[in-house]
Amino acid sequence: MDFKTSIHNLKQKVRTFFSTFPWKNLFTFLFFLLLSFIFWLMLYSQRDHVEGTYRIPLKYTNIPEDIVFDEPLPEYIEIRVADNGYQIFKYDLSKKDSIEINISEFKESNIDAIQGNQLIQLIRTQLAPTTLLLSYSPAIISLAASKLESKKIPVVFDGEITTAGGNLVIDTITFIPETVTAYASKKQLAQLKEAITEYTVFENLKATSQFKVKIKKIEGIKFVPQEIDILIHIKEYTEKFFEIPITCSNLPKNLDVKFFPSHVNVTFSVTLEEYNMITPEDFEINLDYHELKSNQEGKIEVQLTKSPSSILNPRLSPSIVEFLFEKKE
């Protein structure tokens, strides 16, 4: 039996199944199931006393930058409440809004803990007037905090940057802002010299780009801001090369020097904008006679003694040349 025959037989079986399935019985069952749920919901909503347990998120706002809390702030408060069945059912279905706690307001009033009636009033902002609050935990939200000293420090990037072919990173990367404020104890700040970013990899960059990076966390130290922008300057580069003659300075008048070879190829990367602006006259390879005189091997490594600041990755070929002194007649 081939593949097409198998598919045809499968289709026939599926059609037979759906044509003989007792759909009427299924719809009848679903109807009575829905009807039962509605009756249950009506009975449940008419009950006078139903209890439920819920978690309400806590949101802290306007936290002063120069303080650190002595104890971690709770992320939520767990409550147990009682009300009629309808209201409890609404609590079950609805998403709980956060209780907002304005830290600055409590600090201005010299309040270091939220408890008792003050905490109950905050909880009741999320409850219906008919709801009875049976219990809640934690019973106290401690706002006790220590004052920190501050210090502005530079940002340092930790990570890798790679570019697409023909593109290179130019200049240094720029941080926006260039410094962050660190809040910590006097002892910690004395040892802190820089704020390091989280290890981040930027790959295959093709143009000047700006990204968000986070400052690496250090226990006991708070950085403001905790996230900064990094601007990576990128330009498209191409390669170019010239043949540069080797010259010698401080040579005595009665001597001449021969280099083998007498010219060296210099290959470098340059932006497309500056490609036609770079000339061979911008380069120089000059060797000092006194250095040659003390060389017993007759070979010396050559280096560029003059080159444009705008080029990148200059390479010399060959990098070592031979030389020979000759007396002038």
KEKE-3310 file (N, C-alpha, C; in steps of 0.2 Angstrom, whole numbers, plus 5000, padded with zeros to 4 digits):
npx = (5004:5003:5009:5000:4988:4987:4985:4973:4965:4966:4960:4947:4943:4944:4933:4922:4923:4919:4907:4899:4900:4892:4887:4875:4873:4885:4884:4873:4878:4887:4879:4872:4882:4887:4876:4875:4887:4883:4872:4880:4888:4879:4874:4886:4889:4879:4882:4886:4898:4913:4930:4946:4963:4976:4989:4997:5005:5019:5024:5038:5041:5050:5062:5076:5092:5103:5103:5103:5093:5092:5086:5080:5067:5050:5042:5029:5013:5004:4987:4973:4956:4938:4922:4906:4901:4901:4909:4922:4923:4925:4938:4945:4946:4951:4965:4978:4981:4996:5001:5006:5020:5026:5042:5049:5040:5037:5050:5052:5043:5049:5047:5051:5045:5032:5017:5003:4988:4992:4997:4987:4977:4984:4982:4969:4965:4965:4954:4937:4923:4915:4923:4931:4946:4955:4969:4986:5002:5019:5018:5025:5033:5049:5057:5069:5085:5102:5113:5122:5138:5144:5151:5158:5162:5172:5166:5169:5171:5167:5169:5166:5169:5164:5166:5158:5164:5177:5174:5178:5181:5182:5192:5189:5177:5161:5153:5137:5129:5147:5151:5146:5137:5142:5136:5140:5148:5161:5173:5172:5170:5183:5191:5185:5187:5182:5168:5162:5155:5142:5147:5147:5143:5145:5141:5146:5145:5140:5139:5140:5134:5122:5119:5111:5118:5121:5127:5139:5134:5139:5140:5133:5135:5128:5124:5121:5116:5110:5110:5117:5121:5130:5141:5147:5159:5160:5168:5169:5182:5196:5209:5226:5242:5259:5275:5289:5304:5320:5329:5344:5350:5362:5373:5390:5401:5410:5405:5393:5377:5370:5354:5346:5331:5330:5318:5303:5287:5272:5258:5241:5226:5213:5200:5186:5184:5196:5204:5210:5217:5229:5246:5262:5272:5268:5274:5288:5303:5316:5332:5345:5362:5371:5364:5365:5379:5382:5377:5380:5376:5372:5359:5343:5328:5315:5305:5291:5294:5287:5271:5253:5241:5228:5228:5226:5232:5246:5257:5273:5283:5297:5299:5312:5328:5343:5359:5373:5389:5397:5413:5415:5422)
npy = (4994:5011:5028:5037:5030:5027:5039:5042:5032:5036:5048:5044:5037:5047:5055:5046:5044:5057:5058:5049:5052:5054:5069:5076:5070:5075:5089:5090:5085:5095:5106:5104:5103:5116:5122:5117:5123:5136:5136:5132:5143:5153:5148:5148:5162:5167:5164:5169:5170:5168:5163:5168:5168:5179:5186:5202:5213:5223:5240:5251:5268:5283:5282:5288:5291:5291:5281:5265:5251:5243:5230:5218:5224:5218:5209:5207:5207:5195:5191:5187:5186:5189:5188:5190:5176:5181:5192:5187:5178:5187:5192:5181:5180:5193:5203:5207:5224:5233:5238:5254:5262:5276:5280:5292:5300:5294:5294:5308:5310:5304:5290:5274:5262:5253:5248:5241:5251:5259:5251:5243:5252:5254:5242:5240:5249:5241:5233:5229:5238:5230:5219:5209:5210:5197:5192:5197:5196:5201:5208:5219:5232:5235:5251:5255:5262:5266:5280:5284:5288:5297:5296:5301:5291:5285:5276:5259:5249:5231:5218:5212:5218:5216:5218:5220:5213:5224:5235:5245:5248:5265:5278:5280:5271:5279:5284:5287:5293:5299:5296:5288:5289:5283:5275:5271:5265:5274:5268:5258:5266:5272:5262:5260:5263:5263:5260:5246:5238:5226:5210:5211:5207:5213:5210:5209:5222:5236:5249:5265:5264:5264:5257:5250:5247:5238:5242:5233:5224:5227:5221:5230:5242:5255:5260:5274:5281:5264:5259:5263:5272:5266:5272:5267:5270:5268:5265:5262:5254:5252:5243:5249:5251:5256:5259:5261:5271:5267:5276:5284:5292:5304:5299:5297:5308:5302:5289:5278:5269:5254:5246:5231:5224:5240:5247:5246:5238:5246:5242:5246:5251:5262:5274:5276:5289:5295:5289:5294:5304:5301:5299:5293:5301:5304:5295:5287:5279:5278:5275:5275:5280:5277:5266:5257:5255:5249:5237:5220:5210:5214:5214:5222:5227:5235:5250:5261:5278:5289:5292:5294:5299:5295:5282:5264:5249:5247:5238:5231:5225:5218:5215:5215:5220:5219:5227:5236:5244:5256:5264:5281:5286)
npz = (5000:4995:4999:4996:4996:5009:5016:5010:5016:5029:5030:5027:5038:5048:5043:5045:5059:5064:5058:5064:5077:5093:5094:5098:5111:5117:5117:5125:5137:5140:5141:5153:5162:5162:5166:5179:5185:5185:5194:5205:5207:5210:5222:5229:5229:5237:5250:5266:5274:5268:5267:5262:5255:5251:5241:5241:5231:5235:5232:5232:5232:5228:5235:5244:5238:5245:5256:5263:5267:5282:5284:5272:5261:5261:5248:5246:5254:5264:5266:5275:5273:5275:5268:5259:5248:5234:5234:5238:5227:5217:5221:5219:5205:5201:5197:5208:5214:5217:5233:5236:5243:5249:5252:5255:5261:5273:5279:5280:5290:5301:5303:5306:5304:5298:5304:5314:5314:5304:5294:5292:5286:5274:5268:5267:5257:5246:5248:5248:5256:5264:5267:5279:5287:5292:5296:5293:5285:5283:5300:5303:5293:5291:5290:5294:5291:5285:5284:5269:5262:5248:5231:5216:5202:5188:5173:5168:5154:5153:5143:5126:5110:5093:5076:5060:5044:5037:5045:5059:5076:5081:5090:5107:5117:5122:5137:5143:5156:5159:5172:5187:5202:5217:5232:5248:5262:5271:5271:5261:5250:5249:5244:5232:5215:5202:5192:5185:5171:5168:5161:5144:5128:5111:5095:5078:5073:5063:5061:5069:5086:5099:5115:5130:5145:5160:5177:5186:5200:5217:5233:5246:5240:5232:5216:5206:5191:5189:5177:5161:5145:5132:5119:5104:5093:5076:5060:5043:5036:5024:5016:5013:5004:5004:4996:5005:5007:5015:5026:5033:5048:5055:5049:5046:5035:5027:5025:5018:5018:5014:5011:5012:5008:5000:5001:5010:5012:5018:5025:5029:5038:5033:5034:5023:5020:5021:5013:5000:5005:5011:5008:5002:5007:5019:5027:5036:5037:5047:5051:5064:5064:5074:5081:5071:5070:5082:5080:5077:5069:5057:5053:5056:5065:5057:5060:5059:5059:5057:5054:5049:5061:5059:5054:5055:5063:5056:5046:5043:5029:5022:5040:5045:5040:5030:5032:5025:5027:5018:5012:5006:4991)
capx = (5000:5008:5008:4993:4982:4987:4982:4966:4961:4966:4954:4940:4942:4942:4926:4918:4922:4915:4900:4895:4901:4886:4887:4870:4874:4890:4881:4868:4882:4891:4874:4870:4888:4887:4870:4877:4891:4879:4869:4885:4890:4873:4874:4892:4889:4874:4885:4887:4904:4918:4937:4951:4970:4979:4996:4996:5012:5021:5028:5041:5043:5053:5067:5081:5098:5109:5101:5102:5089:5095:5083:5077:5060:5046:5040:5022:5010:4999:4982:4967:4950:4932:4916:4901:4904:4902:4915:4927:4924:4929:4945:4949:4947:4954:4972:4979:4985:5001:5001:5012:5023:5031:5047:5051:5035:5038:5056:5051:5039:5054:5044:5055:5042:5024:5013:4997:4983:4995:4998:4980:4974:4986:4979:4961:4964:4964:4949:4930:4921:4912:4928:4934:4953:4957:4976:4991:5009:5022:5014:5028:5037:5054:5060:5076:5090:5108:5115:5128:5142:5143:5157:5157:5168:5171:5163:5174:5167:5169:5165:5169:5166:5167:5163:5157:5170:5177:5172:5182:5180:5187:5192:5187:5169:5159:5148:5132:5134:5153:5152:5140:5138:5142:5134:5142:5152:5167:5178:5171:5171:5190:5194:5182:5190:5179:5162:5163:5149:5141:5151:5142:5146:5142:5144:5145:5142:5141:5139:5140:5128:5121:5116:5110:5122:5120:5133:5139:5132:5144:5137:5135:5136:5123:5126:5116:5111:5112:5110:5119:5121:5137:5141:5152:5160:5162:5168:5170:5189:5199:5217:5230:5249:5264:5282:5293:5312:5323:5334:5348:5352:5368:5378:5397:5401:5414:5401:5387:5375:5365:5349:5343:5329:5330:5311:5298:5280:5268:5250:5237:5219:5211:5193:5185:5184:5203:5208:5214:5221:5235:5251:5268:5276:5266:5277:5295:5307:5323:5337:5350:5368:5374:5361:5367:5386:5383:5374:5386:5373:5371:5352:5340:5321:5313:5299:5289:5296:5283:5265:5247:5238:5222:5228:5226:5236:5251:5261:5279:5285:5299:5300:5319:5332:5350:5363:5381:5392:5402:5416:5414:5429)
capy = (5000:5016:5033:5041:5026:5027:5046:5042:5028:5040:5053:5041:5035:5053:5057:5041:5045:5063:5058:5044:5054:5057:5076:5078:5069:5079:5096:5090:5085:5102:5111:5103:5105:5124:5124:5115:5128:5142:5135:5132:5150:5156:5146:5151:5169:5169:5162:5176:5170:5164:5166:5168:5170:5182:5190:5209:5215:5230:5244:5256:5273:5289:5280:5292:5288:5290:5277:5258:5248:5238:5224:5218:5226:5213:5210:5207:5205:5190:5193:5182:5190:5185:5192:5185:5172:5184:5196:5182:5175:5193:5193:5175:5182:5199:5204:5211:5230:5234:5244:5259:5264:5282:5280:5299:5303:5291:5297:5315:5310:5300:5284:5269:5255:5253:5243:5243:5254:5262:5246:5240:5257:5253:5235:5241:5252:5236:5229:5231:5240:5224:5214:5208:5208:5192:5192:5199:5195:5202:5212:5225:5233:5240:5256:5257:5263:5269:5285:5282:5293:5296:5297:5300:5287:5284:5269:5255:5243:5225:5214:5211:5221:5214:5222:5216:5214:5231:5240:5245:5253:5271:5281:5276:5271:5284:5282:5292:5298:5296:5294:5287:5290:5277:5276:5266:5267:5278:5263:5255:5271:5273:5257:5260:5267:5263:5256:5241:5236:5219:5208:5211:5205:5216:5206:5210:5229:5238:5256:5268:5261:5265:5252:5251:5242:5239:5243:5227:5225:5225:5220:5235:5248:5257:5264:5278:5277:5258:5257:5269:5271:5265:5274:5263:5273:5263:5267:5257:5254:5248:5243:5252:5250:5260:5256:5267:5270:5267:5282:5284:5298:5304:5295:5301:5310:5297:5283:5277:5263:5251:5242:5225:5228:5247:5249:5242:5239:5247:5240:5249:5252:5269:5275:5278:5296:5298:5285:5297:5309:5298:5299:5290:5306:5304:5289:5288:5274:5281:5272:5280:5277:5274:5260:5252:5254:5244:5230:5216:5205:5216:5214:5226:5227:5242:5253:5268:5284:5294:5290:5298:5297:5292:5275:5259:5242:5247:5232:5232:5219:5214:5219:5215:5221:5219:5233:5236:5251:5257:5270:5285:5288)
capz = (5000:4994:5004:4994:4998:5017:5017:5008:5021:5036:5029:5027:5045:5051:5042:5048:5066:5065:5056:5068:5084:5096:5095:5102:5118:5120:5118:5131:5143:5141:5143:5160:5165:5162:5171:5186:5187:5186:5200:5211:5208:5213:5229:5233:5230:5242:5257:5270:5276:5265:5268:5256:5257:5245:5241:5238:5230:5238:5228:5235:5228:5231:5240:5244:5235:5250:5261:5262:5272:5287:5282:5265:5261:5259:5241:5246:5261:5263:5270:5275:5273:5275:5265:5256:5242:5228:5234:5238:5220:5213:5223:5216:5198:5199:5198:5214:5213:5222:5238:5235:5249:5248:5257:5257:5266:5280:5281:5282:5297:5305:5304:5304:5303:5296:5308:5317:5310:5298:5289:5290:5282:5268:5266:5266:5251:5241:5249:5248:5263:5267:5268:5285:5287:5298:5298:5288:5287:5289:5304:5303:5288:5294:5286:5297:5286:5287:5279:5265:5259:5240:5227:5208:5199:5181:5171:5164:5150:5153:5138:5120:5104:5087:5070:5053:5040:5034:5050:5065:5081:5081:5096:5113:5118:5126:5141:5144:5158:5159:5178:5191:5209:5221:5239:5252:5268:5269:5270:5254:5245:5249:5240:5225:5210:5196:5191:5180:5168:5168:5155:5139:5121:5106:5089:5071:5073:5056:5061:5076:5089:5106:5119:5137:5149:5167:5181:5189:5207:5222:5239:5251:5237:5227:5210:5203:5189:5189:5170:5157:5138:5129:5112:5101:5087:5071:5053:5038:5034:5019:5017:5008:5006:5000:4997:5009:5007:5022:5027:5039:5050:5059:5045:5044:5028:5023:5025:5015:5020:5009:5015:5008:5003:5001:5002:5014:5011:5024:5024:5035:5037:5033:5033:5016:5019:5021:5008:4995:5008:5014:5003:5004:5010:5026:5031:5036:5041:5048:5056:5067:5062:5080:5082:5066:5071:5087:5078:5075:5065:5050:5052:5061:5064:5055:5062:5056:5063:5055:5051:5050:5067:5057:5051:5060:5061:5051:5046:5038:5026:5028:5046:5046:5034:5031:5030:5024:5027:5012:5012:5000:4988)
cpx = (5004:5005:5001:4987:4981:4983:4975:4962:4961:4960:4947:4938:4940:4935:4921:4917:4918:4908:4896:4896:4894:4886:4881:4871:4880:4888:4876:4872:4885:4885:4873:4876:4888:4881:4872:4882:4888:4876:4874:4887:4885:4873:4880:4892:4884:4877:4887:4895:4909:4925:4941:4958:4973:4985:4995:5003:5013:5026:5031:5043:5046:5058:5073:5088:5103:5107:5101:5098:5093:5093:5080:5069:5056:5043:5032:5020:5004:4994:4977:4961:4944:4926:4911:4904:4905:4908:4922:4929:4927:4936:4949:4950:4951:4962:4973:4983:4990:4999:5007:5014:5028:5036:5049:5046:5036:5045:5056:5047:5043:5050:5048:5052:5035:5021:5007:4992:4985:4995:4991:4976:4977:4983:4972:4960:4963:4958:4942:4928:4918:4917:4931:4941:4954:4964:4980:4998:5014:5018:5018:5033:5043:5057:5067:5081:5096:5110:5121:5131:5142:5150:5156:5163:5167:5169:5168:5170:5171:5165:5169:5165:5169:5163:5162:5163:5171:5176:5176:5180:5185:5187:5191:5179:5167:5153:5143:5128:5141:5155:5146:5142:5137:5140:5136:5145:5158:5173:5178:5172:5179:5193:5191:5185:5186:5172:5162:5156:5148:5144:5145:5146:5142:5145:5142:5142:5145:5141:5139:5134:5128:5117:5115:5115:5121:5127:5133:5138:5138:5140:5139:5135:5131:5125:5120:5119:5114:5112:5112:5119:5129:5137:5147:5153:5163:5162:5170:5178:5190:5206:5220:5237:5253:5271:5286:5300:5314:5329:5338:5350:5358:5374:5384:5397:5405:5411:5395:5384:5370:5361:5347:5337:5330:5324:5307:5291:5276:5261:5247:5230:5217:5203:5192:5186:5191:5207:5213:5218:5228:5240:5257:5272:5274:5269:5284:5298:5314:5326:5343:5357:5371:5371:5364:5375:5387:5380:5379:5383:5372:5363:5348:5332:5319:5306:5297:5291:5292:5277:5259:5244:5231:5222:5228:5230:5241:5255:5267:5281:5291:5300:5308:5323:5339:5353:5370:5383:5397:5406:5416:5421:5430)
cpy = (5006:5022:5036:5037:5026:5034:5045:5038:5032:5045:5050:5039:5041:5055:5052:5043:5051:5063:5053:5046:5056:5064:5078:5076:5073:5086:5096:5089:5092:5107:5110:5104:5112:5126:5123:5120:5134:5142:5135:5139:5154:5155:5149:5158:5172:5167:5169:5176:5165:5167:5164:5171:5173:5185:5197:5211:5222:5234:5250:5262:5279:5287:5284:5288:5287:5286:5270:5255:5243:5231:5224:5220:5220:5214:5210:5206:5200:5191:5187:5186:5185:5190:5187:5182:5176:5189:5192:5179:5181:5193:5187:5177:5188:5199:5209:5217:5230:5240:5248:5262:5270:5282:5287:5302:5300:5293:5304:5315:5306:5294:5278:5262:5257:5247:5245:5246:5257:5257:5243:5245:5256:5247:5236:5245:5247:5231:5232:5233:5235:5219:5214:5206:5203:5192:5195:5197:5197:5208:5219:5226:5238:5244:5258:5257:5267:5274:5283:5289:5292:5298:5296:5296:5286:5277:5266:5249:5236:5220:5213:5215:5218:5217:5218:5218:5221:5236:5239:5250:5259:5274:5277:5276:5276:5282:5288:5290:5295:5293:5292:5288:5284:5279:5270:5269:5270:5273:5260:5260:5273:5268:5257:5265:5268:5259:5252:5239:5229:5216:5207:5210:5209:5213:5209:5217:5232:5246:5259:5267:5263:5260:5254:5245:5243:5239:5236:5228:5223:5226:5226:5242:5249:5262:5268:5282:5269:5255:5264:5267:5270:5267:5271:5266:5269:5266:5262:5259:5250:5248:5246:5251:5255:5257:5262:5266:5270:5272:5281:5291:5298:5300:5300:5303:5306:5290:5283:5270:5260:5246:5237:5222:5235:5250:5244:5243:5240:5246:5243:5250:5259:5269:5277:5285:5299:5294:5289:5303:5307:5297:5295:5295:5307:5299:5290:5282:5276:5278:5276:5276:5273:5267:5255:5250:5249:5237:5226:5211:5207:5216:5219:5226:5234:5244:5259:5273:5290:5291:5294:5295:5293:5285:5270:5253:5243:5241:5233:5225:5221:5218:5219:5216:5220:5225:5232:5243:5251:5264:5274:5286:5295)
cpz = (5000:4999:5002:4997:5006:5019:5016:5014:5028:5035:5030:5034:5049:5050:5045:5055:5067:5063:5060:5076:5087:5098:5100:5110:5121:5122:5124:5137:5145:5144:5151:5164:5167:5167:5178:5189:5189:5193:5206:5212:5211:5221:5233:5234:5236:5249:5260:5272:5273:5266:5262:5258:5250:5246:5238:5237:5233:5233:5232:5231:5232:5236:5239:5242:5240:5256:5259:5268:5276:5286:5275:5266:5258:5252:5241:5253:5260:5268:5270:5277:5273:5272:5262:5250:5236:5228:5234:5231:5216:5215:5220:5209:5197:5201:5204:5212:5218:5227:5237:5242:5247:5253:5260:5262:5273:5283:5284:5289:5302:5307:5301:5303:5302:5299:5311:5312:5304:5292:5287:5285:5275:5264:5263:5260:5245:5242:5249:5255:5267:5270:5275:5285:5293:5300:5292:5290:5281:5293:5304:5296:5290:5289:5288:5291:5288:5281:5276:5263:5251:5237:5220:5206:5192:5179:5167:5160:5151:5148:5132:5114:5098:5081:5064:5049:5037:5039:5056:5070:5081:5088:5102:5114:5123:5130:5143:5150:5159:5167:5182:5198:5213:5229:5243:5258:5266:5268:5263:5249:5244:5244:5233:5220:5203:5196:5185:5177:5169:5161:5150:5132:5116:5099:5083:5070:5066:5056:5068:5080:5096:5109:5126:5140:5156:5171:5185:5197:5212:5229:5244:5247:5232:5222:5207:5197:5189:5181:5166:5150:5136:5122:5109:5094:5082:5064:5049:5035:5028:5020:5011:5009:5001:5001:4999:5009:5014:5021:5033:5041:5054:5056:5044:5037:5024:5023:5021:5018:5015:5013:5010:5011:5005:5003:5006:5012:5017:5022:5030:5033:5038:5031:5025:5014:5018:5016:5004:4998:5010:5008:5006:5008:5018:5031:5031:5040:5041:5053:5058:5066:5069:5082:5077:5068:5077:5086:5075:5070:5058:5048:5058:5059:5062:5058:5059:5061:5062:5052:5053:5056:5065:5055:5057:5058:5056:5052:5041:5035:5021:5034:5048:5040:5035:5029:5029:5023:5021:5013:5006:4998:4987)
residu = (MET:ASP:PHE:LYS:THR:SER:ILE:HIS:ASN:LEU:LYS:GLN:LYS:VAL:ARG:THR:PHE:PHE:SER:THR:PHE:PRO:TRP:LYS:ASN:LEU:PHE:THR:PHE:LEU:PHE:PHE:LEU:LEU:LEU:SER:PHE:ILE:PHE:TRP:LEU:MET:LEU:TYR:SER:GLN:ARG:ASP:HIS:VAL:GLU:GLY:THR:TYR:ARG:ILE:PRO:LEU:LYS:TYR:THR:ASN:ILE:PRO:GLU:ASP:ILE:VAL:PHE:ASP:GLU:PRO:LEU:PRO:GLU:TYR:ILE:GLU:ILE:ARG:VAL:ALA:ASP:ASN:GLY:TYR:GLN:ILE:PHE:LYS:TYR:ASP:LEU:SER:LYS:LYS:ASP:SER:ILE:GLU:ILE:ASN:ILE:SER:GLU:PHE:LYS:GLU:SER:ASN:ILE:ASP:ALA:ILE:GLN:GLY:ASN:GLN:LEU:ILE:GLN:LEU:ILE:ARG:THR:GLN:LEU:ALA:PRO:THR:THR:LEU:LEU:LEU:SER:TYR:SER:PRO:ALA:ILE:ILE:SER:LEU:ALA:ALA:SER:LYS:LEU:GLU:SER:LYS:LYS:ILE:PRO:VAL:VAL:PHE:ASP:GLY:GLU:ILE:THR:THR:ALA:GLY:GLY:ASN:LEU:VAL:ILE:ASP:THR:ILE:THR:PHE:ILE:PRO:GLU:THR:VAL:THR:ALA:TYR:ALA:SER:LYS:LYS:GLN:LEU:ALA:GLN:LEU:LYS:GLU:ALA:ILE:THR:GLU:TYR:THR:VAL:PHE:GLU:ASN:LEU:LYS:ALA:THR:SER:GLN:PHE:LYS:VAL:LYS:ILE:LYS:LYS:ILE:GLU:GLY:ILE:LYS:PHE:VAL:PRO:GLN:GLU:ILE:ASP:ILE:LEU:ILE:HIS:ILE:LYS:GLU:TYR:THR:GLU:LYS:PHE:PHE:GLU:ILE:PRO:ILE:THR:CYS:SER:ASN:LEU:PRO:LYS:ASN:LEU:ASP:VAL:LYS:PHE:PHE:PRO:SER:HIS:VAL:ASN:VAL:THR:PHE:SER:VAL:THR:LEU:GLU:GLU:TYR:ASN:MET:ILE:THR:PRO:GLU:ASP:PHE:GLU:ILE:ASN:LEU:ASP:TYR:HIS:GLU:LEU:LYS:SER:ASN:GLN:GLU:GLY:LYS:ILE:GLU:VAL:GLN:LEU:THR:LYS:SER:PRO:SER:SER:ILE:LEU:ASN:PRO:ARG:LEU:SER:PRO:SER:ILE:VAL:GLU:PHE:LEU:PHE:GLU:LYS:LYS:GLU)
# end
